[in-house]
Amino acid sequence: MEPVKRTPLASLHRKLGARMTEFGGFAMPLNYSGIIEEHLAVRHAAGLFDLSHMGEFHLEGPRALPLLERALTNSAARLADGQAQYTIMCADDGGTIDDLIVYRLAAQHYMLCVNASNIATDWAWLTELNRDGAIMTDRSDDTALVALQGPRAVAILARVTTLPLASIARFRTAEGEVAGVASLVARTGYTGEDGFEVFCAAADAERLFEALMRAGDPDGLQPCGLGARDTLRMEAGLPLYGHELDRATSPLEANSKPFVKFDRDFVGAAALIAQRDGGMSRRLAGMRTDDGKSIARQGYKLYRGGREVGVITSGTYAPSFERPLAMGYLAASAAIADGDHVEVAIRNRMATATVVPLPFYRRPKGT
């Protein structure tokens, strides 16, 4: 068994009183003050997350873009310098190897930010595809990543950087100093809120995190753990690898068709085209238990008229709505539409749930 890894912020998490858990092979903060409090801080003010467990691969040289065009469902050829995009890496059968973000840092220089649990798998897959000699470097251990998310994120970050934050559009990046630390600042996130993800050298992570906490103190900035990260992404209808996405699930089934560009030859394209044209066997949907109390968790079966019609992939208490919400796959053959009712097998009883559209939460305009 591999030893549990620690991020560069491990000591600081202990100092801040974090409750720790293992995730993706790393010891990570589950929560500090509490999941609900941290969740609501992000929705109403701001939260700061340690994401240094994520992997960072750099691809360089004239063969970097051809490799990405072969490996990824979205087209990195559409990126300009300083631009990023969400994308998916599929196997030949259309199953998902990982979902990730690719950044074009400069001409012939790209960075991939991949899920922590898939670092080794992703590296092996890209290495297998890299037959033409793109320069690949795994900088995961040398790179730290923190995420500042929430409606006060711009104001907080502006106190510790001279970067023109207002001109950094969604899925755009800028390089410069944040609190005296050389950083790559990306206007990306996984919470449904505005905010930034800041990459820096692992050795500078603690200084950066503490500086951001001080800068955000007047606005109620809180350190946030994986618990709030999960409830926030759930409300925003964002998939999590190992739940909504996995090796047996295609991006089309997971409502990610906008991130699949079919006019190219990429790994898994033929399988996805066949699925697109022939119709999918299931779809991802939102669900709301009607009693407002029962939590439908991952793996719970869904029924209609006594027939099994699907399974829950994620479920939790959603603090913004003060009730449980869930996501799950429904069989296309069951012809279940939004507004219809299904039953969830929760332990030894059945609970009625209403099928609702995703996402549950959308950031208010102008924030």
C-alpha positions as CSV (number, residue, x, y, z in Angstrom):
1,M,0.0,0.0,0.0
2,E,1.3,3.4,-1.0
3,P,1.9,5.8,2.0
4,V,-0.5,8.7,2.3
5,K,1.0,11.9,0.8
6,R,0.9,15.4,2.3
7,T,0.5,18.7,0.5
8,P,2.9,21.6,1.2
9,L,0.2,23.1,3.4
10,A,-0.2,20.1,5.8
11,S,1.4,21.8,8.8
12,L,-0.8,24.9,8.3
13,H,-3.9,22.7,8.2
14,R,-3.0,21.3,11.6
15,K,-2.3,24.8,12.9
16,L,-5.8,25.9,11.7
17,G,-7.5,23.0,13.4
18,A,-8.5,21.1,10.3
19,R,-10.2,17.7,10.6
20,M,-8.2,15.6,8.1
21,T,-9.2,12.8,5.8
22,E,-7.6,10.7,3.1
23,F,-8.5,11.6,-0.5
24,G,-6.8,10.6,-3.8
25,G,-3.9,9.3,-1.8
26,F,-3.4,12.5,0.1
27,A,-4.1,13.7,3.7
28,M,-6.5,16.5,3.1
29,P,-8.6,18.9,5.3
30,L,-12.2,17.7,5.4
31,N,-13.3,20.8,7.3
32,Y,-12.2,23.5,9.7
33,S,-15.2,25.2,11.3
34,G,-17.8,23.0,9.7
35,I,-19.0,22.0,6.3
36,I,-22.1,24.1,6.3
37,E,-20.4,27.2,7.6
38,E,-17.6,26.9,5.1
39,H,-20.1,26.2,2.2
40,L,-22.1,29.4,3.1
41,A,-19.0,31.5,3.4
42,V,-18.2,30.6,-0.3
43,R,-21.7,31.4,-1.4
44,H,-21.9,34.8,0.5
45,A,-18.3,35.9,0.9
46,A,-15.3,33.8,0.1
47,G,-13.5,30.5,0.9
48,L,-9.9,29.4,0.4
49,F,-9.1,25.8,-0.5
50,D,-5.9,23.8,-0.7
51,L,-5.9,21.9,-4.0
52,S,-2.2,21.0,-4.0
53,H,-3.1,17.3,-4.3
54,M,-4.1,17.9,-8.0
55,G,-1.6,16.9,-10.6
56,E,0.2,19.3,-13.1
57,F,1.7,18.0,-16.3
58,H,3.6,20.3,-18.7
59,L,3.7,19.5,-22.4
60,E,6.1,21.4,-24.6
61,G,7.5,21.5,-28.1
62,P,6.1,21.2,-31.6
63,R,4.5,17.8,-30.8
64,A,2.6,19.0,-27.7
65,L,-0.5,20.2,-29.5
66,P,-0.8,17.1,-31.8
67,L,-0.6,15.0,-28.6
68,L,-3.4,17.0,-26.9
69,E,-5.6,16.9,-30.0
70,R,-5.2,13.1,-30.0
71,A,-5.7,12.6,-26.3
72,L,-8.5,15.1,-25.4
73,T,-12.2,15.5,-26.4
74,N,-12.0,19.3,-26.5
75,S,-9.8,21.0,-29.0
76,A,-6.7,22.6,-27.5
77,A,-6.0,24.1,-30.9
78,R,-8.7,26.6,-30.2
79,L,-6.8,28.1,-27.2
80,A,-4.8,31.3,-27.3
81,D,-2.0,32.1,-25.0
82,G,-3.3,32.6,-21.5
83,Q,-6.5,30.6,-22.1
84,A,-7.8,27.4,-20.5
85,Q,-10.6,24.9,-21.2
86,Y,-12.3,22.1,-19.5
87,T,-11.8,18.8,-21.3
88,I,-12.0,15.0,-21.0
89,M,-9.6,12.2,-21.7
90,C,-11.3,9.0,-23.1
91,A,-10.3,5.5,-23.8
92,D,-11.1,3.9,-27.2
93,D,-14.5,2.7,-26.0
94,G,-15.5,6.3,-25.0
95,G,-15.1,5.6,-21.2
96,T,-13.7,8.4,-19.2
97,I,-10.0,8.2,-18.1
98,D,-10.1,11.6,-16.5
99,D,-11.6,15.1,-16.7
100,L,-9.2,18.0,-16.5
101,I,-8.3,21.5,-17.4
102,V,-5.7,22.3,-20.1
103,Y,-3.9,25.7,-20.0
104,R,-2.0,27.2,-22.9
105,L,0.8,29.0,-21.2
106,A,2.6,30.0,-24.4
107,A,3.0,28.8,-28.0
108,Q,4.0,25.1,-27.7
109,H,3.7,25.1,-23.9
110,Y,0.6,23.6,-22.2
111,M,-0.2,22.6,-18.7
112,L,-2.8,19.9,-17.7
113,C,-4.3,20.0,-14.2
114,V,-5.5,16.5,-13.5
115,N,-7.3,14.7,-10.6
116,A,-5.1,13.6,-7.8
117,S,-6.4,10.0,-7.9
118,N,-5.6,9.7,-11.6
119,I,-2.1,11.2,-11.7
120,A,-0.3,7.9,-12.4
121,T,-3.0,6.6,-14.7
122,D,-3.1,9.8,-16.8
123,W,0.7,10.0,-17.0
124,A,0.9,6.4,-18.3
125,W,-1.9,7.0,-20.8
126,L,-0.4,10.2,-22.2
127,T,3.0,8.5,-22.3
128,E,1.6,5.6,-24.4
129,L,0.0,8.1,-26.8
130,N,3.1,10.3,-27.0
131,R,4.8,8.4,-29.9
132,D,6.0,11.6,-31.7
133,G,8.2,13.0,-28.9
134,A,6.3,15.8,-27.1
135,I,8.3,17.0,-24.1
136,M,6.4,15.9,-21.0
137,T,7.2,16.8,-17.4
138,D,5.3,15.8,-14.3
139,R,5.5,18.8,-12.0
140,S,2.9,17.7,-9.5
141,D,5.2,17.4,-6.5
142,D,6.8,20.8,-7.2
143,T,3.5,22.7,-7.7
144,A,1.0,24.0,-5.2
145,L,-2.5,25.1,-6.0
146,V,-5.0,27.1,-3.9
147,A,-8.5,28.3,-4.8
148,L,-10.0,31.5,-3.7
149,Q,-13.8,31.3,-4.4
150,G,-16.8,33.4,-3.8
151,P,-18.4,36.8,-4.5
152,R,-15.6,38.7,-2.6
153,A,-12.8,36.8,-4.3
154,V,-11.9,39.7,-6.6
155,A,-11.8,42.3,-3.9
156,I,-9.6,40.0,-1.6
157,L,-7.1,39.0,-4.3
158,A,-6.8,42.7,-5.4
159,R,-5.3,43.5,-2.0
160,V,-2.2,41.3,-2.6
161,T,-1.6,41.6,-6.3
162,T,-1.2,44.3,-9.0
163,L,-2.5,41.9,-11.7
164,P,-5.4,43.4,-13.7
165,L,-8.0,41.0,-12.2
166,A,-11.0,42.7,-13.9
167,S,-9.5,41.9,-17.3
168,I,-9.0,38.2,-16.5
169,A,-12.1,36.7,-18.1
170,R,-13.5,33.3,-17.2
171,F,-11.1,30.5,-18.2
172,R,-8.3,33.0,-18.8
173,T,-5.0,33.3,-16.9
174,A,-2.3,35.8,-16.0
175,E,1.2,35.4,-14.6
176,G,2.6,37.7,-11.9
177,E,3.1,38.0,-8.2
178,V,0.5,37.4,-5.5
179,A,1.6,38.4,-2.1
180,G,5.2,38.5,-3.4
181,V,4.9,34.9,-4.7
182,A,5.4,34.1,-8.4
183,S,2.0,32.7,-9.5
184,L,-0.2,31.6,-12.3
185,V,-3.7,33.0,-11.7
186,A,-6.6,31.4,-13.4
187,R,-10.2,32.5,-13.3
188,T,-11.5,29.0,-12.8
189,G,-13.1,27.0,-10.0
190,Y,-15.2,24.1,-9.0
191,T,-17.8,25.8,-6.7
192,G,-20.3,27.5,-9.1
193,E,-19.0,30.9,-7.8
194,D,-16.6,33.5,-9.3
195,G,-13.0,33.1,-8.2
196,F,-9.5,32.2,-8.9
197,E,-7.2,29.2,-8.8
198,V,-3.6,30.2,-8.0
199,F,-0.6,28.0,-8.9
200,C,2.8,28.5,-7.3
201,A,5.9,26.7,-6.3
202,A,5.3,24.2,-3.5
203,A,7.9,26.0,-1.3
204,D,5.8,29.2,-1.4
205,A,2.4,27.7,-0.7
206,E,2.2,28.4,3.0
207,R,3.2,32.1,2.5
208,L,0.6,32.5,-0.2
209,F,-2.2,30.8,1.8
210,E,-1.5,32.9,4.9
211,A,-1.3,36.1,3.0
212,L,-4.7,35.5,1.3
213,M,-6.2,34.6,4.7
214,R,-5.0,37.9,6.1
215,A,-6.2,39.8,3.1
216,G,-9.7,38.2,3.3
217,D,-10.2,38.5,7.0
218,P,-12.3,41.7,6.8
219,D,-14.6,40.0,4.3
220,G,-15.2,36.9,6.3
221,L,-12.9,34.6,4.2
222,Q,-12.7,31.1,5.7
223,P,-10.4,28.2,5.0
224,C,-12.5,25.4,3.4
225,G,-12.0,21.7,3.2
226,L,-13.2,18.9,0.9
227,G,-16.6,18.7,2.6
228,A,-17.6,22.1,1.4
229,R,-15.9,21.6,-1.9
230,D,-18.2,18.6,-2.5
231,T,-21.4,20.2,-1.4
232,L,-20.6,23.3,-3.5
233,R,-19.8,21.4,-6.7
234,M,-22.9,19.2,-6.1
235,E,-25.2,22.2,-6.0
236,A,-23.5,23.5,-9.2
237,G,-24.1,20.1,-10.9
238,L,-20.4,19.6,-11.6
239,P,-19.2,16.0,-12.1
240,L,-16.7,14.3,-9.8
241,Y,-14.5,11.6,-11.1
242,G,-15.4,8.3,-9.4
243,H,-19.0,9.5,-9.0
244,E,-20.5,11.0,-12.2
245,L,-17.5,10.1,-14.3
246,D,-15.5,6.9,-14.5
247,R,-14.0,4.4,-16.8
248,A,-17.5,2.9,-17.6
249,T,-19.1,6.3,-18.3
250,S,-18.8,8.6,-21.3
251,P,-18.8,12.4,-21.3
252,L,-22.0,12.4,-23.3
253,E,-23.8,10.5,-20.6
254,A,-22.5,13.0,-18.0
255,N,-24.0,16.0,-19.8
256,S,-20.6,17.0,-21.1
257,K,-21.3,17.1,-24.8
258,P,-20.3,20.8,-25.1
259,F,-16.7,19.7,-24.3
260,V,-16.6,17.1,-27.1
261,K,-15.5,18.5,-30.5
262,F,-16.4,15.8,-33.0
263,D,-14.7,17.3,-36.1
264,R,-11.4,15.8,-35.1
265,D,-9.7,12.4,-34.8
266,F,-9.2,11.8,-31.0
267,V,-9.1,8.7,-28.9
268,G,-12.7,7.5,-28.3
269,A,-14.2,9.6,-31.1
270,A,-15.7,6.7,-33.0
271,A,-17.4,5.3,-29.9
272,L,-18.8,8.7,-28.9
273,I,-20.1,9.3,-32.4
274,A,-21.9,6.0,-32.3
275,Q,-23.4,6.9,-28.9
276,R,-24.4,10.3,-30.1
277,D,-26.0,9.1,-33.3
278,G,-27.5,5.9,-31.8
279,G,-28.8,7.3,-28.6
280,M,-27.6,7.0,-25.1
281,S,-28.7,4.3,-22.7
282,R,-28.9,6.6,-19.7
283,R,-28.7,10.2,-18.7
284,L,-27.5,12.2,-15.7
285,A,-30.2,14.0,-13.8
286,G,-30.8,15.9,-10.5
287,M,-33.1,14.5,-7.8
288,R,-34.8,16.0,-4.8
289,T,-36.2,13.7,-2.1
290,D,-39.7,14.9,-1.5
291,D,-39.7,14.6,2.3
292,G,-36.9,17.2,2.5
293,K,-34.9,15.0,4.9
294,S,-33.8,11.7,3.3
295,I,-30.3,11.8,1.8
296,A,-29.9,9.6,-1.3
297,R,-26.2,8.7,-1.4
298,Q,-23.9,7.2,-4.0
299,G,-24.8,3.6,-4.9
300,Y,-28.5,3.8,-3.8
301,K,-30.8,2.3,-6.5
302,L,-33.6,4.1,-8.2
303,Y,-37.0,2.5,-9.0
304,R,-40.2,3.4,-10.8
305,G,-43.2,1.2,-10.7
306,G,-41.2,-1.5,-9.0
307,R,-38.6,-1.6,-11.8
308,E,-35.0,-0.6,-11.3
309,V,-34.3,2.5,-13.5
310,G,-31.0,4.0,-12.2
311,V,-28.5,4.7,-9.5
312,I,-27.4,7.7,-7.4
313,T,-23.9,8.9,-8.1
314,S,-23.7,11.8,-5.5
315,G,-26.0,12.9,-2.7
316,T,-25.7,15.2,0.2
317,Y,-27.4,17.9,2.3
318,A,-27.2,21.1,0.3
319,P,-26.7,24.0,2.6
320,S,-27.8,26.7,0.1
321,F,-31.2,24.9,-0.2
322,E,-31.4,23.6,3.3
323,R,-32.4,20.2,2.1
324,P,-30.9,17.0,0.5
325,L,-30.1,16.9,-3.2
326,A,-28.7,14.2,-5.4
327,M,-27.4,13.4,-8.9
328,G,-27.8,10.0,-10.6
329,Y,-28.2,8.1,-13.8
330,L,-31.6,7.2,-15.2
331,A,-32.2,4.6,-17.9
332,A,-33.3,6.2,-21.2
333,S,-35.7,3.3,-21.7
334,A,-37.6,4.4,-18.6
335,A,-38.5,7.7,-20.4
336,I,-38.4,9.6,-17.1
337,A,-38.7,13.4,-17.6
338,D,-37.9,16.3,-15.3
339,G,-40.8,16.7,-12.9
340,D,-41.5,12.9,-12.8
341,H,-41.2,10.9,-9.5
342,V,-38.9,8.0,-8.8
343,E,-38.2,6.0,-5.6
344,V,-34.9,5.7,-3.9
345,A,-34.0,2.6,-1.9
346,I,-32.5,4.2,1.3
347,R,-31.3,1.4,3.6
348,N,-34.5,-0.6,4.3
349,R,-37.1,1.8,3.0
350,M,-38.2,3.6,-0.1
351,A,-38.2,7.4,-0.4
352,T,-40.0,9.3,-3.2
353,A,-37.9,11.8,-5.1
354,T,-38.6,14.3,-7.9
355,V,-36.4,14.5,-10.9
356,V,-35.2,18.0,-11.5
357,P,-32.9,19.7,-14.1
358,L,-29.2,20.3,-13.4
359,P,-27.6,22.5,-12.1
360,F,-29.4,23.1,-8.9
361,Y,-27.5,26.3,-8.3
362,R,-26.6,29.1,-10.6
363,R,-24.5,32.1,-9.5
364,P,-26.6,35.3,-9.5
365,K,-25.9,37.5,-12.5
366,G,-23.5,40.4,-11.7
367,T,-21.7,38.6,-8.9
